[in-house]
Amino acid sequence: MKAQIIQIGNSQGIRIPKMMLEETRLSGEVELEVHADGLLIRSVQKPRGNWDAAFKSLADTDDDQPVNAVPATAFESKEWKW
């Protein structure tokens, strides 16, 4: 698809058709990255975006126990005062 670069105030921009925005699910803030053959536009990446929901899900299913938990020794279970 071809598009025209247009004047927007002191800057320039392009109009992105609604169909392309819906197909790519772009909205709000985006990242722009310059490549040798053009410009890449993509959604802002939020590295820890859904961690809160994931941790809540783990807690709700009681799956938040340490993976490498070492069983208590006889000394730790009977003689040690916690």
Secondary structure, 3 states (H helix, E strand, C coil): CCCCEEEECCEEEECCCHHHHHHHCCCCCEEEEEECCEEEEEECCCCCCCHHHHHHHHHHCCCCCCCCCCCCCHHHHHHCCC
